[in-house]
Amino acid sequence: MAMSVKKTKLDVKGKVINIGVDVHKRSWHVTALVEGVIVLSGSSTPTYEAFKKLLRRFEGATIRVVYEAGPAGFDLYDRLTDDGIECIVTPPSLIPTESGNKVKTDKIDSYKLARLLEGNLLKRVWVFTAEQRAHRQLVRTRRQISNHRADVMRQIKSLLMFHGIQTPVEGSQQWTHSYVNWLRTTELGQPFLNRSLRALLELFDHLSEQKKQLTREVEQLARTETYAQRVQLLTSIPGVGLLSAMEILTELQDVSRFERADQLAAYLGLTPSQYSSGERVRMGHITHTGNARVRSTLVECSWFLIARDPWMLHKYQNLKIRRGGKRAIVAIARLLSLRIRRMLLDGVPYKIAQPAVA
């Protein structure tokens, strides 16, 4: 472990050590502050064992650690927390920035994190338990496999179109068994074209089987005690199926962490951006920050919802006249997110309301 220690000696016993860690795959840059004074700054090998050895320098002090949320995940958070050390994982998008500062290095970043931690100026992400993260990963993986499969389907269609192969109209949009069988048996006239199509079909078959298996596992998870009651509540919403419910639940988990409804909307990026100057106030598009997976799922479900809930349809049509269809459906998704929060908090299923008669 390569580590340079500040020469200034400072008795840290009984004091608070604020440590900023700039985490990367090959190294961690660590900066420790005590009452604004740098007592340690340098690079460490990216292992918890090396980092824990470093922390022994501060025996007798209260240690606080911060690092940015990102590809490194939450292993460092888990291990520090297990050892009784306070750790904050902060979202990079909400770290205060200095206007005009164009210099960015690992050393500067770790110092900045430590300084902001000392001033209690950092937001923290809600860290799920290891089990909750595993559940979320299963649902995410199923969605990723489904997206990969859709990409392969588009690639097959592009191959056929590019080489002038006429496809049967029936079943080509839904990829029915008869259409897939036609793909398996058709000859494209050139050996290399046939080989290309067969390779894509083999990949399509593999991804289809993986998607089927993962779907079964997500359905089994949905029937466990952890999720069964909440899944039943969410599937009472017209347009929300079991898989959509699990995507929402595994991404949000305990909605009581959102003290107000607008906090959930902000977390999902469904809050309109605002530009104010003097007396002028202009509302822009939604912020698109936060959890894009749940936001996308809510928008998908909202299209089905307005076809089955007269009140939501009435709301959508009124908004569409003033703001356009895209903004209207996003507004419905925001409203749906607030309904979902209230349903989960109160344990009450969805109720379809009729629009008021003028």
C-alpha positions, -999 to +999 in steps of 0.1 A: +000+000+000+015+033-011+004+061+013+018+095+021+010+110+055+008+147+062+039+157+083+018+179+106+012+159+138-022+161+154-036+142+183-068+127+169-080+108+200-115+118+209-119+138+177-139+132+145-120+120+114-138+127+081-124+105+053-132+110+016-124+080-006-122+084-044-129+048-055-115+033-087-109-002-099-071-001-096-066+023-066-084+043-040-073+078-032-079+086+005-080+120+023-086+123+060-095+156+077-095+166+113-109+200+120-101+211+085-065+199+087-053+171+063-038+144+083-035+118+056-036+119+018-025+092-007-034+062-028-042+028-014-046-006-030-084-012-037-090-037-009-108-034+023-080-051+042-056-023+031-081+004+039-088-011+074-051-012+081-050+025+073-078+032+097-058+018+126-038+051+125-069+068+140-076+045+170-095+064+196-111+088+171-147+088+157-143+078+120-167+089+092-162+077+056-178+089+024-175+077-012-195+082-044-222+058-056-211+040-088-197+008-103-179-001-070-213-009-055-218-012-017-193-037-005-172-010+012-203+004+028-213-031+041-179-039+055-175-005+072-209-007+087-203-042+100-172-029+117-192-001+134-179+027+113-202+053+099-202+054+061-221+075+036-226+067+000-233+100-018-249+104-053-224+121-077-252+142-093-259+159-060-224+168-049-220+206-048-198+219-075-176+250-077-183+272-107-153+277-130-132+250-115-118+229-144-093+209-125-103+173-116-080+147-100-084+118-077-066+137-049-088+168-054-120+146-055-112+127-023-103+160-005-135+176-017-156+146-004-138+148+030-144+186+032-181+183+023-185+155+048-170+175+075-194+203+067-224+179+066-231+191+030-236+157+013-267+138+005-267+101+010-283+073-010-305+048+006-285+015+008-305-017+005-296-048+024-275-074+006-306-096+002-327-067-012-299-059-037-298-096-048-336-095-054-333-063-074-305-078-094-326-108-104-354-085-117-329-062-135-312-092-151-345-105-165-351-070-179-316-069-195-320-103-210-354-093-224-338-061-239-310-082-255-336-105-270-355-076-285-322-063-300-316-097-316-352-097-330-345-063-346-312-075-360-329-104-377-355-082-392-328-058-404-309-086-420-339-098-439-348-063-450-313-054-461-310-085-483-345-081-498-361-111-481-399-108-480-413-120-447-448-132-439-470-103-427-489-126-402-470-132-370-440-110-379-449-083-354-457-107-325-430-133-334-455-162-333-443-198-334-453-200-371-432-170-379-401-183-360-405-217-377-406-199-410-373-182-401-357-216-392-367-232-425-362-203-450-333-203-473-317-170-482-299-181-513-263-176-500-245-199-476-230-171-456-264-154-453-279-186-440-251-190-415-257-154-403-294-159-398-288-193-380-264-176-356-289-149-347-317-175-343-295-196-320-288-164-299-326-157-300-334-192-287-308-190-259-321-156-247-357-168-249-349-197-227-330-175-202-359-150-201-383-179-195-362-192-166-357-158-150-394-150-153-402-182-134-377-172-106-391-137-104-426-152-101-415-175-073-399-145-055-431-126-059-450-154-040-426-152-010-437-136+023-415-106+016-434-095-015-467-115-018-490-089+000-475-059-018-476-076-052-513-083-046-518-046-038-500-034-069-516-058-093-550-044-083-540-014-104-553-018-140-523-023-163-498-034-136-489-071-138-468-092-116-435-085-134-442-047-134-451-049-097-418-067-089-398-041-109-414-014-088-410-031-055-375-043-058-363-009-069-382+010-042-385-015-013-397+004+017-416+035+005-419+048+040-384+062+035-400+089+014-416+111+041-435+131+015-451+122-018-430+148-037-398+131-025-408+099-043-416+118-075-383+136-073-365+102-067-381+089-099-372+120-119-409+128-125-407+163-111-408+192-136-376+212-139-380+249-130-362+280-142-368+312-122-354+346-127-369+376-109-406+375-115-404+350-144-410+313-136-408+287-164-415+251-159-396+227-181-394+190-188-391+164-160-357+162-144-350+126-156-328+122-125-332+093-102-344+058-109-351+055-147-362+018-144-392+026-123-400+057-142-400+037-175-422+010-160-447+035-146-450+052-180-456+018-197-483+009-171-499+044-174-508+037-211-528+006-200-542+024-170-558+052-190-576+026-211-592+010-180-596+039-155-622+065-167-609+091-142-573+087-153-584+089-189-603+121-183-572+135-165-550+125-194-573+140-221-574+173-203-537+175-199-531+164-235-551+193-248-529+218-229-495+201-228-494+174-255-496+136-253-461+129-240-462+153-211-497+142-203-487+105-199-457+115-178-481+134-155-502+103-152-471+083-144-463+108-116-498+106-103-496+068-104-464+068-084-481+089-057-511+065-056-487+035-053-469+051-023-502+057-006-515+022-014-483+005+001-484+027+032-521+021+039-523-015+026-553-005+005-559-018-031-565+004-061-600+018-065-613+030-099-630+064-096-654+078-121-648+114-135-670+141-121-699+150-143-699+187-152 
